[in-house]
Amino acid sequence: MTDKFILLVEDNPDDELLTLRALKKANVANRIEVARDGAEAIDFVFGEGKYAGRDMNDLPQLVLLDLKLPKGPVKVIVEWKPAGAQSGPGARRKLVFYTMLSEL
């Protein structure tokens, strides 16, 4: 694992920009990875597509997740359990999911 980072899953560029500005204003210094739809987020968490070959031990500490994502079921992302989470060092790590909804 390299450093603690946040995975932002947001399809709306305006909401992405507002979230990034808010994090910067709050002096959040963590690296932020952005997935722009559900399919990209699923690729990220499973290390597939453009994320193939990424260090699968490098997990986000926080996932900011838009509830109305195109291209992929949010449920798959929320129910994702990192490999090895049942035993070993990964057993003590917890992922925090925070869901966002910009429009009702």
C-alpha positions, 0 to 999 in steps of 0.5 A, a space after each residue: 500500500 502506498 498512501 491513503 487515498 479517496 475514491 470519488 465516483 461521480 459522473 457529473 463534472 460540475 459535482 466532481 469539481 465542487 467535491 474536489 474544491 470542498 476537499 481542498 478547502 477542507 485541507 484534505 491532502 489525500 490523493 483522490 482517484 476519480 471514476 466517472 461512471 459505475 463501470 469505471 468504478 467497478 473496473 477500479 475496485 476489481 483492477 480491470 480495464 484501464 486499471 488492470 495491473 494496479 496494486 490491488 493492495 492499494 485500497 481507498 480509505 474512503 469511497 464517495 459514491 454518487 447514488 445515481 450512477 450510469 453504466 454500472 450497479 451501485 450495489 456491486 460497488 457497495 458490496 465489494 469486499 477486497 480479496 483477503 478481507 477475511 484473513 491477514 492484514 486486510 482483515 483489519 482494514 475497513 472501507 468507508 462508503 459515503 453516498 451522495 445524491 445531488 438531485 432528488 
